[in-house]
Amino acid sequence: WESYRERVSSWQLLIEKIYHRLEKKSIPLWVRHVIVEGYTNDPTYLKKLGRFIGTLRNLKALDVLPYHSMGASKYEALGIPYPLAHLKSLDRKDAETAKRHILDGIREIRAEING
């Protein structure tokens, strides 16, 4: 989890600026989040993600997708080591569980905002 946060933290402010700019321009937002075991499947992280995206009035859809290794063969064909080879593919149930955590965060923050 910490290594994921280190890699992503430098992008977080930029992402937030982009999201809020889209909101300001009333451009619909469709969030797609990939669940990767050990990186993006922590319930606390998912709820915080939901609280963030729940503040965006232009959110139109949320897709939560399980990680899969289908891209590994492309790396192999190119002779490039696949950097995620150590990860296992997840199933739809993992994504559904993660989506529930995100939706909990969305509902929670919207209830706070709307009183």
Order of alpha helices (4+ residues) and beta strands (2+ residues): alpha-beta-alpha-beta-alpha-alpha
